[in-house]
Every structure is written in structure tokens, then in C-alpha cells.
């Protein structure tokens, strides 16, 4: 079907009757079959009390007890509906799931209100959008049926298969396949699917890449067609081709993820103080993409650029990328903003405009490092600096401004936390922190030698300017939000640190004064890494919304609207569309005072514009697109991009752990739970679990406030941050599970098993020895 229930409901604001023909047009339905499917869906939704049908059109029923949510399930059949409005999660019993699967978007009806210590309960009334269309599964023959058992044990279903090719079960005892779901379960009918491809689970990096592509259904990313591009606007374009424009290249040259460019000028304010005018030039992608065109819909579908197996899966097709990329010495069209900053780095004025630029120089990490390490008074300089030798003063300004903006951001409340040690030679660009943070509630700590470490500080200001501008003019916008961390959760992390003898200063209320103080205190201890992991777990991530709110990562700014990295995120392209529409309006707009020339891209127009004159059908279309459902789908795509990165890292770590099976290694306890504790082991911080059932020497109690397991009889403790020797017992690469056993100091026997040397720790084996 061309549309989902979520797509249908997105077009029907509560209390508004929409003609059927208009609904068909909004959903892009033209064929008779598609229209019949729409009518069937509408009829079904009326039967369960979601829609009303009238002669004049369709109406969505307003019911506060019907709640849109995302389903989160566990392998133990515990399911919760995570509400879009941020209210308390709703518990869904397994018999009330209505065949919904983990991560599906659902419409939930509350059946029982929550209590003091009890979550509200509900039932899935309707599945709005299926999240899982392809999955990895174990293929088995059950009697006369061929079935697929999802490897993700949170999907509580078995899929009946209709294989297109014979499967030889005698050749292997482990068959893993990518399965396409053809029919989801309905009433008493089970789900059906077919095998897309058989997969090898033992192999090299190429095999692992195949597994990830299959798991996330990414093969269609290679099938992006080329589309006709709109022309750049030549009128009203400001010529800045004589400006010294700097490209900051953080990615490898083979990955065409086009990035914004930077320029800096010194300016004098009216009070005779000297400031900086920072220019941010973004590739004008929205100019080439007709809003609502086939290309635009294609970009909405993918939403995010991805990395997998060291390969860049771009959001943009090759034609658009080649057409819009900035190159040194070539005049190119840009969408730009000038940002006037005070000597303290505060944003005073800004002005958005269409420009033509000609990049002057390109900086990578090697050039920046050579520049920083040079001897300023030396008569010679490294060969690497030959291309920038005429711009040393400008580079000094660039570094100084980035440093100032970073200090200002951190002082307001943003956080920089060290990323884990990663196998960068294997992963390449995939684990380079991008110029704009997309999901984390913190910034990855980058040195001043990293191009993106500089670029992201400049983009913070540019994104703040657009958010402020569109909010002031009451125009539609996609904002990036990051809530203030919960103080109770932060205090729990502080208490865990105090239990590990980390010194923290408390205020009069007995709480930590700021998160910055916690990070500083952590940096002075050898347990900094595991404590930072605890802190990261309680920091709210970044989400998108169509209403402005707080953004802690951006230094506590309200109304933060990303727009410069359209090659990475569709949300940036959407905001560019709105900005371009604004800049295309006649500059002789009637103000509330008189007919005067007003720069609509400048903050100086605020309060002068009659907003009624800015209204148009195009603005209505913009607002209709960024409904709550559309924003939720963008957030889901962003989460998927983060999950993909995390899964690939764990997959690589699991492969590394396979080579350690049977060996005793020393690691650090990185997390403690009631069911056991996690241990990070070198060289790539591979994390495995010591399950509490394997600790046979005592009965262990979990003390959450102290982050430790304590034996009742022998009083032995396993504490967060402690070093410990463990045996790598078992590795399940597909499920990313690494089982560890505690190595006993006095009961180690070296045995030979089929020619492989293994160290068996008798005191840790999960069975009793006589």
C-alpha cells in the first residue's frame, strides 16, 4: 500500500472535515486500486471510532483517550507504549497488543489510569505504521512448515515462509536469512513472508556489512534514481566571490558529504567596539529540490545519511551532490548568513541572504595540526602549509573564535564528553563526530585540530539565528530540542561517584551545583570512563519538534533550528525551504507603519512586518507537512541511524571477542545490575556480561545506590569501576552477546580441547562440581 494509517491521519487535523478528493491528492493517490485501498482504510477506521464520514468529507474524531505512541517490548513480553507527548508510558499486556511488534507506531486507548506506583494500562487500538518490514531470522523447518524465528527476541512472532529456492538443511545447522514480511498477523492468521537472501554469519567485514544492510533494509538505498533539478535563482544574489571562504573537511575525500563553508571579517560597532562578522555559507540544496516534488518525497523517505561497513550511504543522489558541493576556486551558489558577534562572542545581529561564493582554501586535520604546531617566528614552515601561507592571520582568528564560542557554550550548560576508544582504522569516517550532533545529549569531545571541532561551534550560532528568526516571524520550522537533565537522575550519578570516593562539592540543598562540576571531578579519577558512561545514560537525547523549546547541547538556547547540513539530514533541507520562501518575498513588504524596504532575512525586521502579509498557501503547505506524525518519523529515522552505528560497533567488538574465547583478560566493571555486571575488556572496550547465576560462591545482593553486588556470606563486592580478571566464555555475534565468567585466583586449570588451548575456571562454571 502506498500510504500508512499514520500518513492518512496526518492529513486530518481534529475537528476539520477534508473532502475525499483532496485527501487522495494529499496522499498522492491516482490509480483506482490505491483509491480503493484508501476507502477500505477509512471504513475500517470509522468502525473503531477514529474517523467520521460525511457527504462533504472525512473528519478525525478528537478523543483525549486515544494516544499516539511508539511500542517498546522486551523479550519477556513486557511492552510499553512510549507517548509522543512525553507523558507517562502506558503498560500494554501481551493479549492487548493486537499483533503490534516492537518499535511499531500505534494508537493506544487507555483502559486503566495510573496509580501512585503503577503505570497506566492500555490496549493497542490501531497500528499506525509498521517499523519492521525486513528482519534477520533463524530459518527452521517445523513439521511441514518452513518458518522464520526473528533474531530480535523483542519481536514476539513467528513468520511462515514460502521459499522461492530450495534450502539445504543438511549442509549447515545454522541458517540465517533476511526475511521480507509480506503479510502481518491478523486475527487468527499468522504472519507470512519470504526469504530475500540467505546470509553467512561467519566471515569478514564484508559479511558483517551484509548483515547490517539486511537488518536495517538498506539495500534500496542503492536504488535512488536521479531527478530533474530546479535551477538556482540568479536574481537578488549577493556576489561574495572576492571573500576569503574556508572549507573545513572532516570526512575522507572519497565520501561526498558536502559541508558548509566559513568566512570571518572584523567589524566596528556603533559604540566603537570591535567585533567579528562570521559568515556561514551552506550549499543551497533546497533551491534545487522542488518542495513536494518526487525528489523531495524521496529525501523525506530516507531522512538521514548513513554509514555502514565503512561506506557512506548518502541522503542525496550523485547528481545533486556533484551539483551542490563547494570546491576551491569555483564560483557556486550558497544560502548564507552573516552573524555579528560582540567581543564576548554574543550574537548581536544577523542577516540571511542568497549569495555566490568562491572558496579560497580547504583545511583538513593535517593542515590545522601543522598550523597549530608551527613556530610563529620561524622563517620556514612545513610544506603542508604552503596552500594557506597567505592567510595565517585569518587562521589565527578562526581558531580563536572557535575557542571562544566553545567556552561560551560550555559556560551556559553544554557538555563535552570523551567518546570511547574505537577501532578507527577499521571504521574510518563512520565514527568521526559530525559537525552537528543529532541524537546525543552531549558533544563528543574533539580537539582544536579536528575540522569538525571548529565547524560545529560556528554552526551552533547559525542554527540559533534561524530558529530565532523563524520563531519571531511565526513561520513553520523544525527545531532541535534537548531537555534539561532530570536533577534526581544526575544526583544518583553523583551518589554513585561519591560511593567510589570521588570528591564532589555539594550546594546547600545537598545537590551537585552543575553537571560541569561532575565532569570535572570525574576527569581527576581513573574511573572517569565508566562514570561518564553512567552520566551519558541519564542525559536526554536530542529530538526534533515543530515547536521551539530548550536545547542544552547548544548552550541552553531556545528555538534552535538546524539548516546548514542538508546533505546529512532532511530536517535541514525543510528549514532551508522555509528560509528560501521568506527570502523570495518582495522586499518592499508593507510594514505596520508604512511601505518601506525591509530585509526579511534580517533580525531588524522583527516587529515591523505585518505577519498577515506573509501568509500564503505555501506556508499552509509547510505547516501541514510538519505534523506531529511527520516529526515522529524523522525522529525514528534519526534513532535508526544511531542504532546502526551502535550495532556495527558491537558487531565489530563481538568479532574481536571471538578471538578471545577461552582466554582470561583483565577488564573494568562498567555497569552493575541485579542480574549481573558488565565488564569492558581491551583492546576495543568490548563489553560482556557476568551473569549473577554464574557466581556460585555466594548469594549476591544488588545495591543500586552503591552500584555494586555484595555477597551475603563472604561479603565480596563487585563494584563499578573495579578492575577484574574474567574468562571470555561464549560469544553470540548475531545477537551481540558476550558471556564472561569471573576468573578465580586459586582454581585455574589449563586444558586442551581439540587442539585449542583453553583456560577453564572451575570456580566460575555455571554448574556444581562434585
Secondary structure, 3 states (H helix, E strand, C coil): CCCCHHHHHHCCCECCEECHHHHHHHCCCCCHHHHHHHHHHHHHHHHCCCEEEECCEEEECCCCCEEEEEEEECCCCCEEEEECCCCCCEEECHHHCCCCCCCCEEEEEEEECCCCCCCCEEEEEEEEECCCCEEEEEEEEECCEEEEEECCCCCCCEEEECCCCCCCCCCCCCCEEEEEEEECCECCECEEEEEEEEECCCCCHHHHHHHHHHHCCCHHHHHCCCCCCCCCCCCCCEEECCCCCEEECCCCCCCCCCCCEEEEEEEECCCCCEEEEEEEEEECHHHHCCCCCHHHHHHHHHCECEEECCEEECCCCHHHHHHHCCCCCCEEEEEEEEEEECCCCCEEEEEEEEEEEECCEEECHHHHHHHHHCCCCCCCCCHHHHHHHHHHHHHHHHHHHHHHHHHHHHHHCCCEECCCCCCHHHHHHHHCCCCCCCCCCCEECCCCCCHHHHHHHHHHHHHHHHHHHHHHCCCCCCEEEECCCCHHHHHHHHHHHHHCCCCCCECCCCCECCHHHHHHHHCCCCCHHHHHHHHHHHCCCCEEECCCCEECCCCCEECCCCCCCCCCEHHHHHHHHHHHHHHHCCCCCEECCCECCCCCCEHHHCCCECHHHHCCHHHHHHHHHCCHHHHHHHHHHHHHHHHHHHHHHHHHHHHHHHCCCCCEEEEEEEEEECCEEEEEECCCCEEEEEEHHHCCCCCEEEEHHHCEEEECCCCCEEECCCEEEEEEEEEECCCCEEEEEECCCCCEEEEEECCEEEEEEHHHCCCCCC
